Amino acid sequence: MKRLYLALSGGGAHAAAHLGFLRGLDEAGIAIAGIGGVSGGALAAAAWAGGGDVDMMIERAANLHPWTWVRGWGGGLLSGSRLGAMIEEFLPVADFAGLRVPLWVLVTDLDTGEPLILTDGDLREAVRASCSFPGVFPPMQIGTRRMVSGEVSEVVPVRVARQMAGDDGFVVAVDCNAGAKWPQASSFTAIAVRAGLTVVRGRTREDLLGADLVIAPKIGESGWMRPRRIPLFAAAGLAAAREAAAELRKLIEADPDEPPRADPARLPH
């Protein structure tokens, strides 16, 4: 029997798909040996592994008004203190040691550009740092270092999960952005964001090549900052887990000396 390790991407409101996906694995009785998470993927993993109330998270997040986050000064467009308050509410466990499965959180040192993996200590601080995308949220100070989102280093943390898995596990990457249908970009801001996302998509495909299986929940119309769509994103993650359950069982039961790999044709475009 091989052990399952997940690599969960970031993606703003899209990351609610990870909550549905994790719930679907529970429903199918598929055990998770460890999770590598970044940004929203780290938040979802920490909530699930800490025994958080997933239904409450989805309902509360869906009712957040985007404008309540706007700060407009001081290191980020959106409020880091409000992000921290939401993380405290959603994460019942404050320390990595209290999680039911190991979680490695990917962050980036803002001043050196070095990717760092946080595996112990203050879980809420680690998740907040991983969610702090530069220019959107202010950096998170941990010790003497200023931390920002691990997405700067790796959009889907496959290398993190691969390091966890070693020779005895297999890695499933869940990319909650690939299954989105992006609306037409017409304004200057929308065009600039779309250009940035195009660059990110190219990097993401490189990240995904190291996974044994790639899953892209079909979340439909995009909405990184559209909380009302969060229940739909979570439902898409649940559907993706149910669809993938049979294939995941095959990977778990595979000969450990001949680990299967994802067919490149299955990688999201």
N, C-alpha and C positions, 0 to 999 in steps of 0.2 A: 504494500500500500504506500502510495506517495502522498506527501502532505501539500495542501493547498495554501499558497501565499498570494495575496492580492496587492496590486498597485492601483491606488485610487487617485484619479486626477483632480485638479481644481476645476473651477468653472462658475464661480458665483452661484446664482440661484440654481443653475444646472446641477450642482453637486447634490441636490436633494435626491437625484436618481440613485446615488450611492446608498442612501437610507433604504430605498425600496429594494435595491439589489441585495443588501445584507439581510433584510427581512426575508427575501425570497430564498436565500441559502438556508436560513433557519427553518423555514417552512419545509424545505426539501430534505432536511436532516444532514446537510453537507457541512462538515467541520472545517473551520478556518484555522490554520496553524499560526498565521501572522499577517500583518498588514503594513505596507509602506504607504504613507499618505502625504499629500501636499495640499495646502490651502483648504478648500471646502471638502476635499477627500479626507484630509486629516481630521477635520471637525466631525464629519459623519462617522468615521472609524472610531474616534475617541468616545463619541456619544454611545454608539452601539456597544463597544467593548466595555464601557463603563456601566452598562445597564440602564442607559437613559430612556426616557419615555419618547419613543419615536413619533407616535401620534401627536403628542404635545408639541414636539419640535416642528413638525410639518404645519400644524395649525397656527402656531405662534409666528413662524417665519412667513407664512402666507399672508398674515395680517399686518406685517411691517410695512409702513409707508416709506418708499425710497427717499423722499425729501427729508425725512427725520434724520437721515444719516449725514446730510450735507453739512460740511464744516467750512470749507472754502479758504482755509488758512492753516499755517503751522505744520507743514510736512506732509499733508495729504488732503485730498478733496473731501474724504469722508471721515467721520469721527472714530478715532481709535478707542476712546473710552466707551462708546456705545457698542463697538465690536467686542470689547472685553466684557461688558455687562451681559451681552447675549451669550458669549461663550461660557461664562460662569453659570448662567441659567440652564444652558443645554447640557453641560458636563457635570454629572453628579459626583464623579471621581476627580479629585484634584491632583493626583500623583500617578505617574506611569505604573507604579507598583500595584495599584488597585485594579488594573484592567484584566479582563478574563483571557485575553490573548495578547501577545506582544505587539506593540505598535511602534514603528520608527517614523518620526516626523521629519520631513525634509525642509530645511530653511536655507537662507543664503546670507552670508556676512556682507552687509551693505558696503563696507569700506574696502574689503579685499576681493569681493566677488566669489569667495570660497563657498562651495556647497557644504553644509553641515547636516549631520543626522543626529537628532535629539532622541534619546531612548530612555532617559530616566529623569527624575526630579519633577518639577512643576509642569504638569500636563497642560494646564490652561495657558500658561505663558508660551509654551512651545507651539500650541495650536494658534494662538493669536499671532505669534511671529510668522508662522507659515501662511497665515491669511493676509498678511500686511503687504499687499502688492504695491511696489514703489509708485508714488504719485497719487495712489488711491487712498491708502491708509498710511498713517505715520509709521516709521520703523519702531520695532519693539526692542527695548534695551534689556538684554540678558547678560548679567555680569558686566564685563567691560566692552561687550560687543553690541553693535546695532544690527538687528536681524530683520530681514524682509522675506517675502514669500520664496519658498523653494521653487516655484514655477520659473523664477529667473534662471535657475540652473537646469531644471528638468520638468517638463510640463506634465508628464505621466511618470511617476517615480519607479520605473521598471528596474533600474539598476539597484535601487534600495531594496526592493522586494527580492531581487535575484541574490543579493548579498545575504538576506535573511534565509532564503531557501537552501542555499548551499547545493550539495550534490543529491540531497534526498527529497527535494521538493520541486514543485512546478509553479510557474508564475502566470497568473491571469491578470491582465491589464483591463481596467474598466475606464474607458474614455467617455466622459459624459458630455463632451462637446461635439464629437464627430457625428452624432445622430441628429444634430440640430439643423433646421432650415432657417437660414439667415434672411431677414427682411431686406428689401432693397435699400441701399445706402444712397442718400441724396444730399444731406447737409454736409458741411465741411467736417464736423466732428464725427459723424457716422462714417464718412469715407476714411478718415484717419484711423478710426477704430477698426474698420474692416481691413485696411491694409496691414495693421498690426496683427490682426487675427490670422491673416493669410501667412505671415511669417511664422507665427506660432504653430499653425497647422503643419508647415514643413518640418519644423523641429519635432513636433509630436510624432510624426511618422518614423523618424529616426529612433526616438525613444522606444516606440512600440516593437521594433524589430527584435528586441531582446526577450519578448514575452512568448510563452508557450501557447497562449490563446488570448485574443483581443475581443472584448465585448463593448459594443457601442449602443447603449440604450436609445431607442427611437423616441426622442423627446419632442419631436415635431418643431413647431415654431419657437425660435430662440427667445431668450429673455434673461440675460445675465442679471439684470436689475429689475425684473418683473415678478415680484413676490407672489402675485395671484396665480401664477402658473406653477408654483412649487408643488402642489398636490399632483398635478399632471406629470411633472418630472419624476416624482417619487413612484407614481404608478408605472411609468415607463421602465424604471429600474427594476421594479418587481416583475414585470412581464419579461424583461431580459433574463433575469435569474431563472424564471420558470422555463424559458425556452432553452437555456444553456445547461440545465440540470443534468440531463442525460450525458452530454459530452463531458461535463465536469466529473461525473462518476467514472467515465472511461479513463480519464486522465489519472484519477486517484488510484484506479486498479491497474494501471499500466506497469509493464516490466520496468523496474527502476534502472536497469542497465541500458534501456533504450528509451530515453525520455522523448515523447512526441513534441513536435514544434508546430507553431501556428503556420498555416499556409499563408504566404504573403498576400495572396488574393483576398484573404479575409480581412486584411487591415483596412480601416475606414479611410475614405478618400477625402 
